C-alpha cells in the first residue's frame, strides 16, 4: 500500500488511466466486430464506411499509446485485406 501522498496520488491516477484505456480498447473491439458483421452480411458499402471509422479508432488508440503503433498497423492491414477479399468475391 502506498504511504506517501505522491504515491497515493499515483495510485489514483493509475486507476483513472486504466479505466480510460480499457474503455478505448473496448470501443475499438466493438467497432471491429461491427465491421466484421457488416462484412459477413455482404453489405460492402456499409462495410466500407465501417472500415474507415474502424481505422480512425485504431489510429486514435495507437496515438494515445493504448496499443503499439505496429499493432495498429497490423490490425488495419488485416481488416483491409479481409475487406478487399470480400469485395472481390462478391
C-alpha positions as CSV (number, residue, x, y, z in Angstrom):
1,X,0.0,0.0,0.0
2,X,1.2,3.5,-0.8
3,X,2.3,5.6,2.2
4,X,3.4,8.9,0.8
5,X,1.0,11.4,-0.6
6,X,2.6,11.3,-4.1
7,X,2.4,7.5,-4.2
8,X,-1.3,7.7,-3.2
9,X,-1.9,10.2,-6.0
10,X,-0.1,7.9,-8.5
11,X,-2.4,5.1,-7.5
12,X,-5.4,7.3,-8.1
13,X,-4.1,8.4,-11.5
14,X,-3.3,4.8,-12.5
15,X,-6.8,3.7,-11.7
16,X,-8.3,6.5,-13.8
17,X,-6.0,5.9,-16.7
18,X,-6.6,2.1,-16.6
19,X,-10.4,2.8,-16.8
20,X,-9.9,5.1,-19.8
21,X,-7.6,2.7,-21.6
22,X,-10.0,-0.2,-21.0
23,X,-12.8,1.9,-22.5
24,X,-10.7,2.8,-25.5
25,X,-9.9,-0.9,-26.1
26,X,-13.5,-1.9,-25.7
27,X,-14.7,0.7,-28.1
28,X,-12.1,-0.4,-30.6
29,X,-13.1,-4.1,-30.3
30,X,-16.8,-3.2,-30.7
31,X,-16.1,-1.2,-33.8
32,X,-14.1,-4.1,-35.3
33,X,-16.9,-6.5,-34.5
34,X,-19.4,-4.1,-36.1
35,X,-17.3,-4.0,-39.3
36,X,-17.0,-7.8,-39.4
37,X,-20.7,-8.3,-39.1
38,X,-21.4,-5.9,-41.9
39,X,-18.8,-7.7,-44.0
40,X,-20.3,-11.1,-43.4
41,X,-23.7,-9.8,-44.2
42,X,-22.4,-8.8,-47.6
43,X,-23.2,-5.1,-47.4
44,X,-19.9,-3.8,-49.0
45,X,-21.0,-0.1,-48.9
46,X,-21.7,-0.2,-45.1
47,X,-18.5,-2.2,-44.5
48,X,-16.5,0.4,-46.4
49,X,-17.8,3.1,-44.1
50,X,-17.3,0.9,-41.1
51,X,-13.7,0.2,-42.2
52,X,-13.0,3.9,-42.4
53,X,-14.3,4.6,-38.9
54,X,-12.5,1.5,-37.5
55,X,-9.2,2.7,-38.9
56,X,-9.7,6.1,-37.3
57,X,-10.5,4.5,-34.0
58,X,-7.4,2.2,-34.2
59,X,-5.2,5.2,-35.1
60,X,-6.6,7.2,-32.2
61,X,-6.0,4.2,-29.8
62,X,-2.4,3.9,-31.0
63,X,-1.9,7.7,-30.8
64,X,-2.9,7.6,-27.2
65,X,-0.4,4.7,-26.7
66,X,-3.0,2.2,-25.6
67,X,-1.8,-0.1,-28.3
68,X,1.6,-0.1,-30.1
69,X,1.8,1.6,-33.4
70,X,2.9,-1.7,-35.1
71,X,-0.1,-3.5,-33.7
72,X,-2.4,-0.7,-35.1
73,X,-0.8,-1.1,-38.5
74,X,-1.1,-4.8,-38.4
75,X,-4.8,-4.7,-37.4
76,X,-5.6,-2.2,-40.1
77,X,-3.8,-4.2,-42.7
78,X,-5.6,-7.4,-41.8
79,X,-9.0,-5.7,-41.8
80,X,-8.3,-4.1,-45.1
81,X,-7.2,-7.4,-46.6
82,X,-10.4,-9.0,-45.4
83,X,-12.4,-6.2,-46.9
84,X,-10.7,-6.4,-50.3
85,X,-11.2,-10.2,-50.4
86,X,-14.9,-9.9,-49.6
87,X,-15.3,-7.1,-52.2
88,X,-13.6,-9.2,-54.9
89,X,-15.6,-12.3,-54.0
90,X,-19.0,-10.6,-54.1
